[in-house]
């Protein structure tokens, strides 16, 4: 199966302020800033559509003047290469747990 010559589109799902963001972009790569993923060339639906999604409009406004976004690797849930862009959205992160942190053993006070 031959791969098409058109530019790839990526769907990036990540946590931001306790919510799950799903955005589409043309470029995603590891950043020179250690521990970050860079996202460039965000893709949003055309304004000429008759039906406008308010969630996507909110995201479009949030990223309107953003040239490049640096997302911490631990915030990334998933990155997919897709055939075409979809609708960007923000969902509640109620069923997503944060990355585990170091927890001291129960009963340990750290004193000797």
Backbone bond lengths (Angstrom), bond angles and torsions (degrees), N, CA, C in turn:
res aa  C-N    CA-C-N  psi(-1)  N-CA   C-N-CA  omega(-1)  CA-C   N-CA-C  phi
1 X - - - 1.448 - - 1.527 108.17 -
2 X 1.307 117.82 121.31 1.460 122.35 -178.53 1.522 110.40 -79.66
3 X 1.306 114.96 136.91 1.462 120.60 178.59 1.526 108.10 -80.65
4 X 1.318 116.22 137.09 1.460 119.20 -178.72 1.526 109.62 -70.61
5 X 1.317 116.39 155.56 1.452 121.23 -177.30 1.526 112.09 -86.19
6 X 1.341 116.99 -0.60 1.453 117.51 -179.25 1.523 110.64 -74.89
7 X 1.319 115.05 153.84 1.467 122.59 -176.01 1.531 111.02 -62.24
8 X 1.344 117.33 134.80 1.459 119.42 -179.29 1.536 111.89 -67.48
9 X 1.314 115.34 153.78 1.465 122.71 176.03 1.517 107.01 -121.57
10 X 1.331 115.83 134.62 1.458 121.20 -178.53 1.522 110.76 -115.36
11 X 1.328 114.82 138.90 1.464 121.34 172.32 1.522 105.82 -104.07
12 X 1.337 116.59 119.80 1.456 121.94 -177.25 1.526 108.48 -112.95
13 X 1.326 115.84 124.79 1.456 121.86 178.03 1.525 107.24 -113.67
14 X 1.342 115.90 125.42 1.461 119.82 -177.39 1.526 111.44 -149.91
15 X 1.337 115.18 161.88 1.460 121.74 177.60 1.521 109.82 -90.45
16 X 1.332 115.70 136.83 1.456 121.53 176.23 1.515 108.33 -148.31
17 X 1.330 116.78 116.76 1.469 122.83 178.64 1.521 112.11 54.88
18 X 1.336 117.17 40.61 1.458 121.62 176.90 1.516 115.01 79.95
19 X 1.316 117.39 3.66 1.466 121.51 178.90 1.528 109.28 -118.40
20 X 1.336 115.50 157.22 1.456 121.44 178.61 1.527 108.48 -98.04
21 X 1.322 115.52 119.02 1.457 122.10 178.21 1.519 108.49 -99.56
22 X 1.320 115.97 139.74 1.459 121.75 174.35 1.523 106.85 -128.80
23 X 1.333 116.02 112.52 1.461 121.19 -177.62 1.526 109.71 -127.26
24 X 1.325 114.92 162.85 1.459 121.61 179.06 1.523 108.49 -119.31
25 X 1.343 115.47 140.46 1.461 119.96 -178.32 1.520 109.78 -150.07
26 X 1.329 114.37 161.28 1.467 120.01 178.74 1.525 112.16 -90.64
27 X 1.333 117.52 -20.79 1.466 119.67 -177.69 1.526 110.90 -135.88
28 X 1.334 115.63 129.68 1.460 123.45 176.70 1.520 106.91 -140.65
29 X 1.313 117.19 130.64 1.456 119.42 179.36 1.523 110.65 -160.44
30 X 1.348 115.78 164.13 1.460 121.34 175.53 1.516 108.61 -66.22
31 X 1.314 115.26 137.06 1.451 121.10 -177.64 1.523 111.76 -85.51
32 X 1.313 115.51 158.19 1.461 120.75 170.61 1.528 109.76 -70.48
33 X 1.341 116.57 -21.14 1.463 120.98 173.37 1.518 106.95 -77.87
34 X 1.296 117.65 115.22 1.459 122.33 -174.45 1.526 111.67 -55.33
35 X 1.347 115.88 129.79 1.454 121.56 175.80 1.515 115.22 87.34
36 X 1.322 117.84 9.89 1.457 121.03 -178.83 1.525 111.31 -123.06
37 X 1.328 115.42 152.41 1.464 124.29 171.69 1.526 106.34 -108.45
38 X 1.325 117.60 136.45 1.464 121.29 177.37 1.522 110.05 -100.06
39 X 1.308 115.20 138.39 1.464 122.07 177.13 1.522 107.34 -124.39
40 X 1.335 116.18 128.50 1.469 122.22 178.91 1.524 109.79 -131.71
41 X 1.307 115.43 162.11 1.473 122.90 175.46 1.525 111.46 56.95
42 X 1.337 115.50 60.86 1.462 120.65 177.14 1.521 110.40 -60.45
43 X 1.328 115.64 146.35 1.463 121.30 179.62 1.529 108.03 -118.67
44 X 1.316 115.93 126.04 1.462 121.21 175.71 1.517 108.16 -127.79
45 X 1.333 116.61 158.66 1.462 121.63 -179.06 1.517 111.51 -61.19
46 X 1.291 115.00 158.75 1.456 121.34 179.35 1.526 110.79 -72.03
47 X 1.324 116.50 140.44 1.471 120.96 177.59 1.526 112.15 -70.50
48 X 1.310 117.39 -15.33 1.463 120.23 -176.83 1.526 112.32 -75.72
49 X 1.339 117.36 -6.50 1.458 119.91 178.81 1.525 110.34 -63.45
50 X 1.303 116.37 148.23 1.457 121.15 177.92 1.532 109.70 -71.22
51 X 1.332 117.08 -41.85 1.459 121.66 179.44 1.525 108.76 -96.73
52 X 1.325 116.58 125.32 1.450 121.65 -179.51 1.526 108.14 -111.81
53 X 1.334 116.59 128.23 1.458 121.79 179.13 1.529 108.53 -85.93
54 X 1.351 118.50 117.86 1.460 120.18 -177.75 1.533 113.29 -63.06
55 X 1.336 118.05 -32.87 1.461 121.25 177.87 1.512 111.20 -64.27
56 X 1.331 115.75 -43.40 1.464 119.37 179.26 1.528 110.66 -68.52
57 X 1.322 117.10 -35.74 1.463 120.47 178.01 1.530 110.75 -64.25
58 X 1.347 116.82 -36.92 1.464 121.04 177.88 1.534 110.00 -64.47
59 X 1.327 116.56 -44.44 1.469 120.67 177.74 1.523 111.03 -64.81
60 X 1.312 116.22 -41.19 1.463 120.69 -179.47 1.528 109.66 -61.58
61 X 1.331 116.83 -40.89 1.463 120.68 178.15 1.530 110.74 -67.13
62 X 1.342 117.06 -39.88 1.464 121.10 -179.67 1.528 111.75 -63.85
63 X 1.329 117.53 -36.87 1.469 121.73 -176.94 1.529 112.79 -103.28
64 X 1.321 117.56 11.33 1.461 122.87 -174.39 1.531 113.11 -53.76
65 X 1.304 118.29 -49.03 1.460 121.07 -175.88 1.530 112.42 -102.28
66 X 1.337 116.70 15.17 1.458 120.77 -178.32 1.525 109.62 -87.45
67 X 1.329 115.36 121.18 1.466 120.48 177.09 1.528 109.65 -81.68
68 X 1.343 115.20 -43.10 1.464 121.58 -176.60 1.516 107.20 -148.29
69 X 1.323 116.25 139.32 1.462 121.05 179.26 1.522 109.20 -117.30
70 X 1.330 115.99 136.75 1.462 122.72 178.85 1.519 107.61 -107.92
71 X 1.324 117.06 114.70 1.461 122.62 -177.57 1.525 108.51 -110.03
72 X 1.346 118.15 127.96 1.462 119.25 178.01 1.525 110.68 -59.97
73 X 1.331 116.82 138.71 1.467 120.62 -177.99 1.523 112.42 -55.89
74 X 1.345 117.62 -37.76 1.457 119.17 -178.05 1.525 112.37 -70.51
75 X 1.343 118.41 -12.46 1.458 121.19 176.63 1.528 112.10 -87.04
76 X 1.335 116.85 -16.67 1.463 121.01 -178.48 1.520 109.66 -72.26
77 X 1.320 115.77 127.89 1.462 121.37 175.21 1.520 109.49 -95.05
78 X 1.343 115.72 -43.91 1.461 119.46 -175.78 1.526 110.09 -165.18
79 X 1.339 115.69 147.57 1.460 122.35 172.64 1.522 107.07 -130.59
80 X 1.331 116.36 123.89 1.464 121.86 179.88 1.518 109.65 -122.29
81 X 1.340 116.84 141.53 1.459 120.81 168.13 1.517 105.81 -89.66
82 X 1.326 117.22 126.10 1.462 122.11 -174.96 1.527 110.72 -121.65
83 X 1.318 115.78 162.66 1.468 121.45 -179.88 1.522 112.15 -71.33
84 X 1.334 116.78 -39.51 1.469 120.36 -179.97 1.523 108.85 -149.78
85 X 1.334 114.05 159.15 1.457 118.35 -178.67 1.527 111.08 -69.78
86 X 1.306 115.26 155.17 1.457 122.05 176.33 1.512 108.71 -118.30
87 X 1.308 115.44 -154.85 1.454 120.77 -179.53 1.526 108.50 -95.28
88 X 1.316 117.06 121.94 1.464 121.74 176.18 1.515 108.11 -70.49
89 X 1.343 116.12 146.93 1.465 118.34 -176.82 1.515 111.74 -155.77
90 X 1.330 114.23 163.67 1.458 122.89 174.31 1.520 105.94 -122.22
91 X 1.338 115.98 128.76 1.459 120.61 178.41 1.514 108.70 -123.11
92 X 1.337 116.22 157.78 1.460 118.68 176.15 1.516 108.10 -66.69
93 X 1.305 117.11 146.32 1.454 121.61 -178.77 1.514 111.90 -98.90
94 X 1.329 116.86 33.87 1.465 121.47 -174.84 1.515 113.66 -59.21
95 X 1.322 118.56 -37.70 1.458 119.45 -177.45 1.527 112.74 -104.36
96 X 1.330 116.92 24.97 1.453 121.85 175.04 1.523 107.53 -115.33
97 X 1.320 115.84 124.84 1.461 120.54 178.88 1.521 109.75 -92.24
98 X 1.331 117.22 143.22 1.461 118.73 176.69 1.519 110.88 -67.82
99 X 1.318 115.60 160.19 1.460 121.32 178.53 1.530 108.43 -57.53
100 X 1.338 117.60 135.34 1.472 119.17 -177.31 1.531 112.32 -59.68
101 X 1.322 114.70 144.90 1.455 120.15 176.05 1.521 108.88 -114.03
102 X 1.310 116.55 166.21 1.448 121.58 -179.63 1.530 109.61 -68.53
103 X 1.310 115.80 123.30 1.457 121.50 179.93 1.520 107.05 -117.46
104 X 1.325 116.75 130.72 1.459 118.99 179.86 1.520 109.29 -72.62
105 X 1.344 117.46 149.40 1.461 120.93 -179.52 1.528 110.99 -57.97
106 X 1.317 115.69 145.54 1.456 121.58 -178.16 1.524 110.27 -59.26
107 X 1.294 116.33 134.67 1.458 121.27 178.31 1.505 113.79 88.61
108 X 1.323 117.43 -10.44 1.459 120.68 -179.97 1.522 108.98 -85.48
109 X 1.307 116.69 124.10 1.463 120.42 179.42 1.515 111.64 -100.86
110 X 1.328 116.92 -9.02 1.444 120.75 -179.48 1.499 112.84 85.49
111 X 1.342 116.55 -2.15 1.473 120.75 178.45 1.511 109.86 -96.41
112 X 1.311 117.80 146.93 1.467 122.50 177.40 1.491 111.77 -106.53
